[in-house]
Each structure stands twice: as structure tokens, then as C-alpha cells.
Amino acid sequence: MRFCFPRLREAIRQAALLVVPALLCACTGKDPYNPGTSLGTFTVEAQRKTATCGELESPPDPWRFEVRLAQDGRTLYWLQGGLPVSGTLDDAQRTQMKSSDTKTVREANRGQAACGVRREDQLDAALTAKEGANGKLEVSSFVGTLRYRFVPTEGSDCQDVVALGGYAELPCEVALELRGTPKAK
């Protein structure tokens, strides 16, 4: 006989989500959510270039948000909510950052495979910056392109999700032109 304690299991999972970052910080001396040296908070204005996913999966146009940038050597960090995304700066202060996440949009049911969608994010950015003390960049602005691509996972059946308006089509993409400036204090 197998006993199932879903509340206990959920409590343990929640505790692990809090403890693991704390252990990483304690073992490495670094906060995984705030790596490197802060370069400041930036106000970003994004203008939509393409949007083939439909309005439900597209941000407003224009879209305004804030992001924090940080640096560790030639590594640039984009901090916005969860774990940071990073890329390596070249000599012209350009970088490319990529991340992805997979979600089950609809579970499998009798006679129909699940609908899983992988979101692939790519940021191509160029900083306007000069090197300050100790190699820290002094960023006056940045420009770039941010792409969100939504792709069904292998073996997925997402026809009903598209038909019901969850997406206009799959795969699909949203591309935005970005301009970031230091947040006014």
C-alpha cells in the first residue's frame, strides 16, 4: 500500500525552492538571482516588429518595462524576475542571450496527445557604454531585438489550442525592437 501526502509533498517542494538558492549562495558566496556587479536599472521601450502568435501571446505595442543589468567580466546579465539570463560581450559591447522554457498547454486526453509548447527567447543587444573604474561598464543606453518563438514539442497535438484562439498559429514568433535608457532616479 502506498500512502500519498500531497500537502506534505508540496510543502517539501516549496521549501526546496527556498533552500536551494540559499545553499548555492552559502556555498559559492554568490547570490544566483543577483550575479555580478550592478550596472543599474533601465527603462525599456519595445516596439513590435512581427507578431504571428495572435494578441493573447503578444505584449502591448509599445511595451514598457524595467530590467536590471549586471556585469561580471565580459558576462552581461539581464535580470527581470526569475533567474538571470546571460551572454558574453564582444569588443563592440554586443551580446546575444538565449533561454527557453517548456509548458504543457493541454494535458493528453482520450485519443489526443498533449499540447506542449516550448518558448525560445533570444535577445540581441548592443550597449552604448564606456569602461569605468575596475572594468565596470558605464552604460548610457542599449538597443536590440527581442524574439519570443513558440514551437510545439515533439509529438504534441495543438490543433485544438490554435482553433480555440490560444495561438493564431504554431510555430509562431513575436519580435520586438528595444531601446533601454537608465531609469530616472
N, C-alpha and C positions, 0 to 999 in steps of 0.2 A: 504494500500500500504506500502511495506517495502522498505526502502532505504538502499542501501548497499554501504559502503565506504571502499573498500578493502585496499586502501593505508593508510587511517586513522587507520583502524583496525591493520594493520601490524606495523604502527608507534607506536601505543599504546603497542602492544605486545613487540616490540623491547625495548621500554622504560621500560616496566615492567621487562624485563630480566636484565636491568642495575640497576634498582631501588631496586628490592627485595634483592639482595645480599648486597647493601649499607645499606638498612634498617636493615637487620639481623646484620650487623657489628655494626651499630649505637646502636641497642637495646641491643645486648649482649656484645659489646666491643670486639668481636672476628671476624676475617675475615674467612668466611666459606671456602674460597679457600686456605687458609694458616693456618690451625689449628695447635695448639701445638707449641713445640719448635723444631726448625730445627735440624736434625741430619746430614744434608749435602746432596749433590748431588752425585749420584752413577752412574757409567758406568756399564751397564748390558750387558752381552753376553748370548744369548739364543740359545740353540741347540735344534732342532726339534726332538721329540721322536716319535710322531704319527701325522698324518695329513690325515684324511679321507674326508676332505671337498673339496679337489681339490686345485690347485695352486692359484686360484683367491681369496680364503679366507685364504690362508696360508702366514704367513710372510716369509721373506727370511731366508735361513739357511746357516750360522749363522745369527742371527738378533742382531744388536747392537743398544741400545737406552739408554737414560738417564732417571732417576727417582729421585725425591727428597723424602726423608723420614723425618718424623716428629714424635714427641712423646708428649703425654700428659698423665702422669702417666704410666699406663700399656697399654694404647691405642697407637698403631702404625699406622701412616698414610702413604699411598702410594699416592704421588702427581705427576700426569702426565697429564697435560692438564686441564681437567674439574674438577668437584667436586672430592674431595679425597675419597679414599676407605680406610676403617679402619678395624682393627682386634685387639683382645686382646692378649698381650704377656703372655705366661705362664712362669714358673720359669726357664725353659731351653731356654728362648728367642725365642720360636717358636710361630707362629701365622698362622691363616687362615683368608683370606679375600674373600668375595663374593660380586658380583654385577651382575646386569642383565639389559638388555635393549631390547625393542621390536620394530621392524621396519616392516612396510608394504613394502614388496619387489615388489609386484604387486597388484594393485587395482583389485577388483572384476569386472568382465565383464559379458556380457550376457551368462548365462549358466555355469559360472565358478566362484567358490568362490575366494576370495582374497588369496594371499600368504603372510602370516605374519610369521616372524621368530624371535624367542627370542634368544638372545645371553646371555649365562650364563658364567660368568668369575669366576674362583676360583684360588687363589694364596695360596700355602702352602709354608711358608718360615721359615728358621732358621737363626738367626743372630749370628755372632761371635762378641760379644760385652762385654765390661766391664762397670760397673756403675761408672760414674764420679761424679762431683760436683752436688749437688741438685738433685740426682737421674737421671740426664741426661745420656743416654747411649752414649758410645763412640764406634761406630760401625766400625769394621775393614773390614768386608765383610758380605755377606749373600749368601745363596744358597736356591734353591727352585724349585717348579714346578708350572707352569702357564698353566691353561687349559681354552680354549675357546670352549664352546659347543653350537652348533646351532640346535635349535629344532623348528619345525613348530608349530605355535599356534593352539589351538583347533579350528577345523572347517576349517582350511586352506587347499587349494589345490595348492601344489607347484610342481606338476609333470612337468609342462612345464618349470619351472625355473631350475629344475635339468636337464631336457632334453636339454635345451639351454646352459648348461655349467655354470650356476651361482654357482652351488654347484655340487660336484661329487655325493653326496647322502645327504639325510636328514633323521633323525638327523645325525650329524657328529661332529667330535671333532678335535681340534689341541692341542697337549700337548707339552710343551717346558720345558727343564731343564735350570734353570737360575743360573748365578753367578754374583753377584754385588760387585764392589770394589769402594772405594771413588774416585771421579773424581780428576784427577791431576789438581793442581791449576796453 
